[in-house]
């Protein structure tokens, strides 16, 4: 064979079907060629639906195989021993709940037909019963003995029975004010409270009346009503509720709103209605106000107030009306209370005190006090009336009229130096200035002459609306035995109308 030199190298990855090997048959001496690519390996998986053990061939002749490992190391282990790959199952790591038990049924229980002979007793977990009727309920009738009870009627229950020691089938029994209705698979318990058969004790719970009454018959809207504000209304007539303006509000048409006691069934010699005493030291006592109703519109009258003691029977004495002022604390310098009488001014904007009785018994009458009839002064000793006298008035030595303001002082002085004629104030001014508010009201005053010459007299003339009755001349003072003029005149003014006054000489 010829010598071959200087050949080009062939990379195995570049070999193809055109690259061949020359071969010689040693028997026949024939020369042949063999494709180089036939020398490279080719891998194939013969099984079906199986995973290949290899990955592939690289660089024409490099075989790449897959590794073997356990994806669940707690259930399978993989190892090599004596050049063998060993796969072992780990039973402790198998979760049977994840296994398909539909065919093996290794966790469905025991087939008692194959292992139990006869009826399983209670001691072996059975019931000891061969047959249980429809609707029967199992109950323990004795130790380790199971019996049955059948509920054959609507509303039946198993109810404890201390006599037998095990429950009995029975229905509920309705008591007073309760109704029970038994139906198929249902029991209805309802209240039917028409009347109490015993005392009702609410314990620590309240009764919510909502918008209803505690009424005398359960039908009429009258009786005791608790307003949403918490105020209590006593309504006897069933009328529409108005505004609850007090803690206790009485509504109705009866003239007697409150009565205390019930004759011989509940009678006391006296009853007291009072405010609670102050709880804290140094705190004043609560005031008590009794007020009748005011008119709200139109020419309507305000409500009157009557405090009327009880009438006597036979020769008995009618009840006294006693008004007490608060006492002063014993041994202190405190001041006792007083009983005061007030007249309210127009529209209730203020008030004027008319009279006062002090704690020591002193009685005061203030301005414009009217005594309708006789004012009688009686006592075991000589009665005394003391009246206030302010400073007297002085009218000039001239013709200036004697004004209502002068007369109001009760004493008017004048020192004439000659005979003087002096008119009175007008009737309208006298009515206003002396507060002669009604026809027949009168007022007395004195005119004193301080002249001592016996000749300078004062003669009163009538102002507008004035009618003079009697001598209107006041002589000057004269002490001579044949004269005897004291120099004083006493006069009475009497209203006859708002613009007319009669003036009398009374002394």
Order of alpha helices (4+ residues) and beta strands (2+ residues): beta-beta-beta-beta-beta-beta-alpha-beta-beta-beta-beta-beta-beta-beta-beta-beta-beta-beta-beta-beta-alpha-beta-beta-alpha-beta-beta-beta-beta-beta-beta
